[in-house]
Amino acid sequence: MNAAPEQPELPADIDADLLRRWLDTATSVIEREAARLTELDSPIGDADHGSNMRRGFLAARTAIGQEPPDTPGGVLVAVGRQLISTVGGASGPLYGTLLRRTGKALGDAPAVTAAQLRDGLKAGVEGLCQLGGAVPEDKTMVDALVPALDAFTAALDAGDGTAVALTAAARAAEEGAVATTPLRARKGRASYLGDRSIGHQDPGATSAALLLTALADTAREASSS
């Protein structure tokens, strides 16, 4: 039996500049979508997810602009730190853990491959799940992040490049966010509502999908320039 041919290793095309541009794009997207995120949060949460995320990403963009990290891992760690200190409720610690764990997994490399980012994101999602205790179908941001990670992995295994793989991840995250609508919440503030949480799209899964879409858009722009 012939061994399957090895996939060519992708270039280390994810650097600090790309992630700083992602932060700019993500902040603009969160600003634009803040009202919708809060509207989604109103019936099942504290009606502050959009305003909290807006405040956190504006603070992160300002901090990164003043002291720009020179590695992709450093950017993610710095953004995570800002979100923990400025975003209220559970979102700050959860997003902060996701980004800090991802950044620390990337280490001090000046640039990383898509596969290394995939491994870093896996570490970040695992850390988030440990902190919040959520699993898929609990109606949380995990319902966007886990399908995104699976789609990212599948695309890379198929030999797709960074931008294409991230686009697949973003699409899966969006689908995962929409799929939270019929679920009964089992974690977080929404879980207190029981069956009344059914029929509402989870705001955390929605913001996670927005952030991944911003990353995919940034990677596509970088690959075409």
N, C-alpha and C positions, 0 to 999 in steps of 0.2 A: 504494500500500500504506500503510495506516495504521500509524503507529508504536505500539508497545505502550505502554499507559499506565504512567506512572511509579508505583512503589510509594510510598506516603506514608512520609516519614522517621519512624522510631521515635523516641520521646523519649529523652533522655539520662537513663536511669533506673538506671544502674549507678554508684553512688557509693561512697565509702570505707566508709560505714556498712554497706552491703550486703556488701562484701567482708570486713569485720571479722566480720560475722555468719556469712559462709561459713566463715571460719577457725575460729570456734567450733564450727560444725557438723562441719566436716571433721576437726577434732581429736577430737571425740567419736566419730565414725565410725571413725577410725584406731585409737583406743583399743579400741573394741569389736571390730574386725576384726584386731587385731594378731596374735593367735594363728593365725588362718586364713592370713594373709599369710606368716607364718613357716612354717606347715605346707606351703604351696605352694612356698616357697623351699627347703625341706629336701632334696628329691630332686635339684634342679637348680642349687642355689646354695649360699650359705653359712649358710642357716638363720637369717638375722638381719634379713630385710627388714621384718617386722612390728615388731620391737623398735627398729630404726633409725628407721623412719618415725614410730613413737610418740614417741620421744625428740625428733625434729626438730620435730614439730608442737606438742608441749607447749612446747618452747623458743620456738617462733615465737609461740604464743598469749600466753605470758608477756611476751615482748618487745613485742608489739603493744599489749598491755594497759597496759604501763608508758609507752610513748611512741606513742600512736595516730597514724599518718599521716593527713593530711586529704585525700588524693586516692586514687582507686582504684589508679592506677599506683604510688603510694608504698606502699600496702599490699602489693601483689604483689612489689615490689622488696625490701621489708623481710623478707617471708616467705622469698623465695628466698635472701636473704643468710643468714638463720638456718639454713636447710636445708643450705646449703653448709658451714657451720661446725659443725653438730652431727650430721648424718646420715652414717654410715659407708658405706664401699663406693662403688659407682658411683652409687647413687641420689641422694646429696647433690648432687654436681655436676650431674647430669642434671636433677633437679627444680629445683635452684637456677637453672640456665640457663634452663629453660622459663619459670619465673615472673619472673625478672629481665628477660629479653628482652621478655616480654609487658608487664610493668609499664613498662619504658622506652619501649616503643612507644606506650603510652597517654599518656605525657607528664605534664604538670602539670594537666590538666583536672580540675575538681572533680567532674565526672560525665561518663560516656561512654555512647554508644549501644551497642546490641547489635552493630551492624555494626563499630563501632570496636573492641569487644572481640574480634570475629571476626578483624579484621586484626591485632590485637595477639597473639592466640593463634597465628595463622599465623606471625608473626615468631618467637614462642617455640618453636614446633615446628620451624621451620627451624633455629634455633640449636641445639636439642637434637640434631637429626639430624646437623648439622655436627660437634658435639662427639663424639657416640657412633658416628657412621658407620653408623647403622642405617637401614634402609628397611622398608616394609611386608613382612610375612611373614618377618622375621628373628627373630620370637618375642621381642619387646621391648615396652616401653610405647608405642612408635610404632604398634603394631597396634591400640591403643585410641584413641590421639590422632588419627591421620589420619582414620579413619572418623568420629570425633566432629566434627572440623572440617568434613568434607564434609557431614555431616548438618546441622550448624549453618548452614552456608552455604545449603544447599538450602531449609531452613525459612525463613530470612530472605528469600531470593529469592521464596518463595511468599507473602510478606507476613505471616508469623507474628510475634508479639510475642516479647519477650525470654524470658519463662518457657517458652513453648511451644518456642521454638527450642533453648533449653538442655536441655529435657527430651528432645528428639530427639537432641541431641548425646550426652547421658548414655546413652540407650538404645543408640545406635550404639557407644559405648565399651564398654558391657557385652557386647554381642554380639562386638565385636572381641576382648575379653579371652578370652571362651570359645573363640573360633575359634583361639586360639594353641595349644590343647591338642594337635591332631594335627601341629603344625609341628615341624620339626627346627630347633633353635636355631642361628643363624649368627653371633650376637654375644654378648658377655658371657661370664660364668662358665659358663653352661649350654652354650655352643657346644663346650666341651671334651669334653662327654659324647657328642657325635655323635648316633647314633640313639637312645641312651638318654634323650635329652631329649624324645623323642616321647611323647605321652600325658600330659603334665603342663601345666597351665595356667600361663602366665607370671605371676609375682607382681607385676612392675612394671606390666604391662598391667592387672592387677586393681586395684592401688592407684590408677592413673590413672583408671579407671572410677569408683572410689569417690569420688574428689575431684570429678569432674565431676557425679556424682549429687548430692553435697552442694551444689554450686553451683546445680544445677537446683532442688533442694528449697528452698534459700534464696530464689531468685528467685520461685518460686511463692508462698511465704509472704508475700513482700514485695508481690506483685501483688494478693493477696487481702486485705491488711490495710487 
